[in-house]
């Protein structure tokens, strides 16, 4: 299948892409190859093949969402390199622009 520059520009607009003129020829070639590959896939006999809804038959096993005993603040802070009794103290990572 052949893709023309008008189609390329329309697809680029829909995808919000800025294409430089020097990129057009390569993109036209690449899009043509992709569409030819898709056409080739249409030749495959898929009669009797169920549509794929998941890549594997595995089921995601999740634990029940239930409240459990938690540690208190002192236990959480006991191995902290720096703390003030209530919070962890960490180096500043963002500057304020007041």
Phi, psi and omega in degrees: 000140182256133177252130179263172184296327180296316178295319178301315180295322179294315178297318179299319179296315180296327180271002181057046179251140173261114182254126177282148181305325181288347179269343188302312184300315180294319179294321177298317179296312181298316180296321177299317179295320179297314181292326175295321178296319179295319177299320178298322179297331180294342180284344183287131179284116181244017179295133179083001179265123179289143176299142181273123178254336178220151182288331179225168177270004182290148179250137179286119181260119181246149177278160178294143179271097181223150180287137179229169179297138178241169178275154179276173185301317182297319178295321180294324185270350190298328179256011180290135178300321177219138178201161181244019181097337178239324188226159169288143175253124181232158178296149178293134181247347179228145177264147177271140175247074182277000000 
